[in-house]
């Protein structure tokens, strides 16, 4: 199992980095539609749709994303986010900052399929639009944002295993602890300090960049917990089986869903 996980991770990393630095933003957007489609399929399955119906939902969402690349007057591949993209990212961010934490804390059910499907479409589209916009600004900016999520997750895992005592949300994800959260945020804080010291272009926004990185690290925890709640409600361990040894796509991008739209809005505000 460990070998399978390593092989899958290495292949995915090679493909992603080749796309990140080797494709133009328009082609990168089309590449990321694969991620959007697979994630939409898994989200629909978590609402208890059967595979054919879930596939139809995924195809419709991908088709809408592909069509948006060619709508006159709406350039989703621009470094300056279009008004529709800002609105979708803002709606998603408001959800992740306010509604999702309350949802997790209160244990609200996810039985209303239509609502959950619409919610999934909005949240996944916001993530895709954010991926495209951050890439248009700079592939390095997108990578720097992704590193925040990866460090928060890695730091939380190791600090949780070593120091974990107080459960974060035992009814949702029993393995997660507050100590793990603090460890993940500490790793991101150190990373942010290094970045602002080494990147002269950020000299004018050092404090803002540091604060944003910590905020995004905290948001990544919300995404992780919310997807865990969806799986618990659906009665499954993994969101899917698309990634050998890793479960599903949603299991790998859950923390990115809240972070990327928020990062897009913050980048636009500071530019």
C-alpha positions as a Markdown table, in Angstrom:
| # | Residue | x | y | z |
|---|---|---|---|---|
| 1 | Unk | 0.0 | 0.0 | 0.0 |
| 2 | Unk | 2.8 | 2.4 | 0.9 |
| 3 | Unk | 4.6 | 1.7 | -2.4 |
| 4 | Unk | 1.3 | 2.3 | -4.3 |
| 5 | Unk | 0.8 | 5.6 | -2.6 |
| 6 | Unk | 4.3 | 6.7 | -3.4 |
| 7 | Unk | 4.1 | 5.7 | -7.0 |
| 8 | Unk | 0.7 | 7.4 | -7.4 |
| 9 | Unk | 2.0 | 10.6 | -5.7 |
| 10 | Unk | 5.1 | 10.7 | -7.9 |
| 11 | Unk | 3.2 | 10.3 | -11.1 |
| 12 | Unk | 0.6 | 12.9 | -10.1 |
| 13 | Unk | 3.3 | 15.4 | -9.0 |
| 14 | Unk | 5.2 | 14.9 | -12.3 |
| 15 | Unk | 2.0 | 15.5 | -14.4 |
| 16 | Unk | 0.9 | 18.5 | -12.3 |
| 17 | Unk | 4.3 | 20.3 | -12.4 |
| 18 | Unk | 4.6 | 19.7 | -16.1 |
| 19 | Unk | 1.2 | 21.3 | -16.6 |
| 20 | Unk | 1.9 | 24.1 | -14.1 |
| 21 | Unk | 5.0 | 25.4 | -15.8 |
| 22 | Unk | 4.7 | 24.0 | -19.3 |
| 23 | Unk | 1.2 | 25.0 | -20.3 |
| 24 | Unk | -0.3 | 28.4 | -21.1 |
| 25 | Unk | -3.1 | 29.5 | -18.8 |
| 26 | Unk | -5.8 | 28.5 | -21.3 |
| 27 | Unk | -4.4 | 25.0 | -21.7 |
| 28 | Unk | -3.8 | 24.8 | -17.9 |
| 29 | Unk | -7.5 | 25.7 | -17.4 |
| 30 | Unk | -8.5 | 22.8 | -19.8 |
| 31 | Unk | -6.1 | 20.5 | -17.9 |
| 32 | Unk | -7.7 | 21.5 | -14.6 |
| 33 | Unk | -11.1 | 20.6 | -16.0 |
| 34 | Unk | -10.1 | 17.0 | -15.5 |
| 35 | Unk | -9.7 | 17.7 | -11.8 |
| 36 | Unk | -13.1 | 19.5 | -11.8 |
| 37 | Unk | -14.8 | 16.6 | -13.5 |
| 38 | Unk | -13.4 | 13.9 | -11.3 |
| 39 | Unk | -14.2 | 15.9 | -8.2 |
| 40 | Unk | -17.7 | 16.7 | -9.4 |
| 41 | Unk | -18.3 | 13.0 | -10.0 |
| 42 | Unk | -17.2 | 12.1 | -6.5 |
| 43 | Unk | -19.2 | 14.9 | -4.9 |
| 44 | Unk | -22.3 | 13.7 | -6.7 |
| 45 | Unk | -21.7 | 10.2 | -5.5 |
| 46 | Unk | -21.5 | 11.5 | -1.9 |
| 47 | Unk | -25.0 | 12.8 | -2.4 |
| 48 | Unk | -26.0 | 9.1 | -3.1 |
| 49 | Unk | -26.5 | 9.5 | -6.8 |
| 50 | Unk | -25.7 | 6.4 | -8.8 |
| 51 | Unk | -22.6 | 6.4 | -11.1 |
| 52 | Unk | -24.4 | 7.2 | -14.4 |
| 53 | Unk | -26.3 | 10.2 | -12.9 |
| 54 | Unk | -23.1 | 11.4 | -11.2 |
| 55 | Unk | -21.2 | 11.2 | -14.5 |
| 56 | Unk | -23.9 | 13.3 | -16.1 |
| 57 | Unk | -23.5 | 16.0 | -13.4 |
| 58 | Unk | -19.7 | 15.9 | -13.9 |
| 59 | Unk | -19.9 | 16.2 | -17.7 |
| 60 | Unk | -22.3 | 19.1 | -17.4 |
| 61 | Unk | -20.0 | 21.0 | -15.0 |
| 62 | Unk | -17.0 | 20.4 | -17.2 |
| 63 | Unk | -18.9 | 21.5 | -20.3 |
| 64 | Unk | -19.9 | 24.7 | -18.6 |
| 65 | Unk | -16.3 | 25.3 | -17.5 |
| 66 | Unk | -15.0 | 24.7 | -21.1 |
| 67 | Unk | -17.7 | 27.0 | -22.5 |
| 68 | Unk | -16.7 | 29.8 | -20.2 |
| 69 | Unk | -13.3 | 29.9 | -21.8 |
| 70 | Unk | -14.8 | 31.0 | -25.0 |
| 71 | Unk | -17.5 | 33.4 | -23.8 |
| 72 | Unk | -16.9 | 36.9 | -25.4 |
| 73 | Unk | -16.3 | 39.6 | -22.8 |
| 74 | Unk | -15.6 | 37.1 | -20.0 |
| 75 | Unk | -11.9 | 36.1 | -20.0 |
| 76 | Unk | -11.5 | 33.7 | -17.1 |
| 77 | Unk | -7.8 | 33.2 | -18.1 |
| 78 | Unk | -7.0 | 36.9 | -17.3 |
| 79 | Unk | -4.7 | 37.8 | -14.5 |
| 80 | Unk | -7.4 | 40.3 | -13.5 |
| 81 | Unk | -10.3 | 38.1 | -12.4 |
| 82 | Unk | -13.6 | 38.8 | -14.2 |
| 83 | Unk | -16.6 | 40.0 | -12.3 |
| 84 | Unk | -18.4 | 36.6 | -12.5 |
| 85 | Unk | -15.2 | 34.9 | -11.2 |
| 86 | Unk | -15.0 | 37.3 | -8.3 |
| 87 | Unk | -18.6 | 36.8 | -7.4 |
| 88 | Unk | -18.3 | 33.0 | -7.5 |
| 89 | Unk | -15.1 | 33.0 | -5.4 |
| 90 | Unk | -16.7 | 35.5 | -2.9 |
| 91 | Unk | -19.7 | 33.3 | -2.5 |
| 92 | Unk | -17.5 | 30.2 | -1.9 |
| 93 | Unk | -15.3 | 32.1 | 0.6 |
| 94 | Unk | -18.3 | 33.3 | 2.6 |
| 95 | Unk | -19.5 | 29.7 | 2.7 |
| 96 | Unk | -16.2 | 28.4 | 4.0 |
| 97 | Unk | -15.6 | 31.2 | 6.5 |
| 98 | Unk | -19.1 | 31.3 | 8.0 |
| 99 | Unk | -21.4 | 28.5 | 7.0 |
| 100 | Unk | -19.1 | 25.5 | 6.8 |
| 101 | Unk | -17.7 | 25.9 | 10.4 |
| 102 | Unk | -21.3 | 26.2 | 11.7 |
| 103 | Unk | -22.3 | 23.2 | 9.6 |
| 104 | Unk | -19.5 | 21.0 | 11.0 |
| 105 | Unk | -20.0 | 22.2 | 14.6 |
| 106 | Unk | -23.8 | 21.6 | 14.5 |
| 107 | Unk | -23.7 | 18.4 | 12.6 |
| 108 | Unk | -26.3 | 19.4 | 10.0 |
| 109 | Unk | -27.3 | 16.6 | 7.7 |
| 110 | Unk | -26.6 | 16.5 | 4.0 |
| 111 | Unk | -29.8 | 14.8 | 2.9 |
| 112 | Unk | -31.2 | 17.4 | 0.5 |
| 113 | Unk | -29.6 | 16.2 | -2.7 |
| 114 | Unk | -30.5 | 19.2 | -4.9 |
| 115 | Unk | -29.0 | 21.7 | -2.4 |
| 116 | Unk | -25.8 | 19.6 | -2.1 |
| 117 | Unk | -25.4 | 19.3 | -5.8 |
| 118 | Unk | -25.8 | 23.1 | -6.3 |
| 119 | Unk | -23.4 | 23.7 | -3.4 |
| 120 | Unk | -20.8 | 21.3 | -4.9 |
| 121 | Unk | -21.1 | 23.0 | -8.3 |
| 122 | Unk | -20.4 | 26.4 | -6.8 |
| 123 | Unk | -17.6 | 25.3 | -4.6 |
| 124 | Unk | -15.8 | 23.3 | -7.3 |
| 125 | Unk | -16.3 | 26.0 | -9.9 |
| 126 | Unk | -14.8 | 28.6 | -7.5 |
| 127 | Unk | -11.8 | 26.3 | -7.0 |
| 128 | Unk | -11.3 | 25.9 | -10.7 |
| 129 | Unk | -11.6 | 29.6 | -11.4 |
| 130 | Unk | -9.1 | 30.3 | -8.7 |
| 131 | Unk | -6.7 | 27.8 | -10.0 |
| 132 | Unk | -6.9 | 29.5 | -13.5 |
| 133 | Unk | -6.6 | 33.0 | -12.1 |
| 134 | Unk | -3.6 | 32.3 | -9.9 |
| 135 | Unk | -1.9 | 30.6 | -12.7 |
| 136 | Unk | -2.6 | 33.6 | -15.0 |
| 137 | Unk | -1.0 | 35.9 | -12.3 |
| 138 | Unk | 2.0 | 33.6 | -12.0 |
| 139 | Unk | 2.6 | 29.8 | -11.8 |
| 140 | Unk | 4.9 | 30.6 | -8.9 |
| 141 | Unk | 2.1 | 32.3 | -7.0 |
| 142 | Unk | -0.2 | 29.3 | -7.5 |
| 143 | Unk | 2.6 | 27.0 | -6.3 |
| 144 | Unk | 3.3 | 29.2 | -3.3 |
| 145 | Unk | -0.4 | 29.0 | -2.4 |
| 146 | Unk | -0.5 | 25.2 | -2.8 |
| 147 | Unk | 2.6 | 24.9 | -0.6 |
| 148 | Unk | 0.6 | 26.6 | 2.2 |
| 149 | Unk | -1.9 | 23.7 | 2.1 |
| 150 | Unk | 0.7 | 21.0 | 1.8 |
| 151 | Unk | 2.7 | 22.4 | 4.8 |
| 152 | Unk | -0.4 | 22.8 | 6.9 |
| 153 | Unk | -1.5 | 19.2 | 6.2 |
| 154 | Unk | 2.0 | 17.8 | 6.8 |
| 155 | Unk | 2.7 | 19.9 | 9.9 |
| 156 | Unk | -0.7 | 18.9 | 11.3 |
| 157 | Unk | -0.1 | 15.2 | 10.7 |
| 158 | Unk | 3.3 | 15.1 | 12.5 |
| 159 | Unk | 2.5 | 17.5 | 15.3 |
| 160 | Unk | -0.8 | 15.7 | 15.9 |
| 161 | Unk | 0.8 | 12.3 | 16.1 |
| 162 | Unk | 3.5 | 13.6 | 18.5 |
| 163 | Unk | 1.5 | 16.1 | 20.7 |
| 164 | Unk | -2.1 | 15.4 | 19.9 |
| 165 | Unk | -4.3 | 15.4 | 23.1 |
| 166 | Unk | -7.4 | 17.5 | 22.6 |
| 167 | Unk | -9.7 | 16.3 | 19.8 |
| 168 | Unk | -10.6 | 18.9 | 17.2 |
| 169 | Unk | -13.9 | 17.4 | 16.0 |
| 170 | Unk | -14.3 | 13.8 | 17.3 |
| 171 | Unk | -17.7 | 13.4 | 15.7 |
| 172 | Unk | -16.3 | 14.3 | 12.3 |
| 173 | Unk | -12.7 | 13.2 | 12.2 |
| 174 | Unk | -11.5 | 11.5 | 15.4 |
| 175 | Unk | -7.8 | 11.5 | 14.5 |
| 176 | Unk | -7.5 | 15.3 | 14.2 |
| 177 | Unk | -6.4 | 17.3 | 17.2 |
| 178 | Unk | -6.0 | 21.0 | 18.1 |
| 179 | Unk | -2.3 | 20.4 | 18.6 |
| 180 | Unk | -2.2 | 19.2 | 15.0 |
| 181 | Unk | -3.9 | 22.4 | 13.8 |
| 182 | Unk | -1.4 | 24.5 | 15.8 |
| 183 | Unk | 1.5 | 22.6 | 14.4 |
| 184 | Unk | 0.3 | 23.0 | 10.8 |
| 185 | Unk | -0.3 | 26.7 | 11.2 |
| 186 | Unk | 3.2 | 27.1 | 12.8 |
| 187 | Unk | 4.8 | 25.5 | 9.8 |
| 188 | Unk | 2.9 | 27.8 | 7.5 |
| 189 | Unk | 3.9 | 30.8 | 9.6 |
| 190 | Unk | 7.6 | 29.9 | 9.3 |
| 191 | Unk | 7.2 | 29.4 | 5.6 |
| 192 | Unk | 5.5 | 32.8 | 5.2 |
| 193 | Unk | 8.3 | 34.5 | 7.1 |
| 194 | Unk | 10.9 | 32.9 | 4.8 |
| 195 | Unk | 8.9 | 33.9 | 1.7 |
| 196 | Unk | 8.5 | 37.5 | 2.6 |
| 197 | Unk | 12.2 | 37.8 | 3.5 |
| 198 | Unk | 13.4 | 36.2 | 0.2 |
| 199 | Unk | 10.9 | 37.9 | -2.1 |
| 200 | Unk | 11.6 | 41.6 | -2.5 |
| 201 | Unk | 8.4 | 42.0 | -4.6 |
| 202 | Unk | 6.5 | 41.4 | -1.3 |
| 203 | Unk | 8.3 | 43.9 | 0.7 |
| 204 | Unk | 5.4 | 46.3 | 0.7 |
| 205 | Unk | 3.0 | 43.7 | 1.9 |
| 206 | Unk | 5.0 | 41.6 | 4.3 |
| 207 | Unk | 2.6 | 41.8 | 7.2 |
| 208 | Unk | -0.4 | 41.2 | 4.9 |
| 209 | Unk | 1.2 | 38.2 | 3.3 |
| 210 | Unk | 2.1 | 36.7 | 6.6 |
| 211 | Unk | -1.5 | 37.2 | 7.9 |
| 212 | Unk | -3.0 | 35.8 | 4.7 |
| 213 | Unk | -0.9 | 32.7 | 4.8 |
| 214 | Unk | -2.0 | 32.0 | 8.4 |
| 215 | Unk | -5.6 | 32.6 | 7.5 |
| 216 | Unk | -5.4 | 30.3 | 4.5 |
| 217 | Unk | -3.8 | 27.6 | 6.7 |
| 218 | Unk | -6.8 | 27.8 | 9.0 |
| 219 | Unk | -9.2 | 27.7 | 6.1 |
| 220 | Unk | -7.6 | 24.5 | 4.9 |
| 221 | Unk | -8.6 | 22.8 | 8.1 |
| 222 | Unk | -12.3 | 23.7 | 7.5 |
| 223 | Unk | -12.2 | 22.2 | 4.0 |
| 224 | Unk | -10.6 | 19.0 | 5.4 |
| 225 | Unk | -13.2 | 18.7 | 8.1 |
| 226 | Unk | -16.2 | 19.5 | 5.9 |
| 227 | Unk | -15.2 | 16.8 | 3.4 |
| 228 | Unk | -14.8 | 14.3 | 6.3 |
| 229 | Unk | -18.4 | 15.2 | 7.4 |
| 230 | Unk | -19.7 | 14.6 | 3.8 |
| 231 | Unk | -18.1 | 11.2 | 3.8 |
| 232 | Unk | -19.3 | 10.3 | 7.3 |
| 233 | Unk | -22.9 | 11.2 | 6.2 |
| 234 | Unk | -22.5 | 9.1 | 3.1 |
| 235 | Unk | -21.1 | 6.2 | 5.1 |
| 236 | Unk | -17.8 | 5.9 | 3.2 |
| 237 | Unk | -14.2 | 6.0 | 4.1 |
| 238 | Unk | -12.9 | 7.6 | 0.9 |
| 239 | Unk | -14.6 | 9.9 | -1.6 |
| 240 | Unk | -13.7 | 7.5 | -4.4 |
| 241 | Unk | -11.1 | 5.2 | -5.9 |
| 242 | Unk | -9.7 | 7.2 | -8.7 |
| 243 | Unk | -6.2 | 7.5 | -7.1 |
| 244 | Unk | -4.7 | 4.1 | -6.2 |
| 245 | Unk | -3.5 | 4.2 | -2.6 |
| 246 | Unk | -4.9 | 7.7 | -2.0 |
| 247 | Unk | -8.7 | 7.2 | -2.3 |
| 248 | Unk | -10.5 | 9.9 | -4.4 |
| 249 | Unk | -9.7 | 13.3 | -5.8 |
| 250 | Unk | -11.8 | 15.0 | -3.2 |
| 251 | Unk | -9.7 | 13.4 | -0.5 |
| 252 | Unk | -6.7 | 15.2 | -2.0 |
| 253 | Unk | -8.2 | 18.6 | -2.8 |
| 254 | Unk | -10.6 | 19.1 | 0.2 |
| 255 | Unk | -8.2 | 21.6 | 1.8 |
| 256 | Unk | -7.7 | 23.4 | -1.5 |
| 257 | Unk | -11.4 | 24.1 | -2.0 |
| 258 | Unk | -11.6 | 26.9 | 0.6 |
| 259 | Unk | -8.0 | 28.1 | 0.2 |
| 260 | Unk | -7.8 | 28.8 | -3.5 |
| 261 | Unk | -10.9 | 31.1 | -3.9 |
| 262 | Unk | -9.9 | 33.1 | -0.8 |
| 263 | Unk | -6.3 | 33.4 | -2.1 |
| 264 | Unk | -7.6 | 34.7 | -5.4 |
| 265 | Unk | -9.6 | 37.4 | -3.7 |
| 266 | Unk | -6.7 | 38.3 | -1.4 |
| 267 | Unk | -4.3 | 38.5 | -4.4 |
| 268 | Unk | -6.7 | 40.8 | -6.3 |
| 269 | Unk | -7.1 | 43.0 | -3.2 |
| 270 | Unk | -3.3 | 43.4 | -2.8 |
| 271 | Unk | -2.6 | 44.0 | -6.5 |
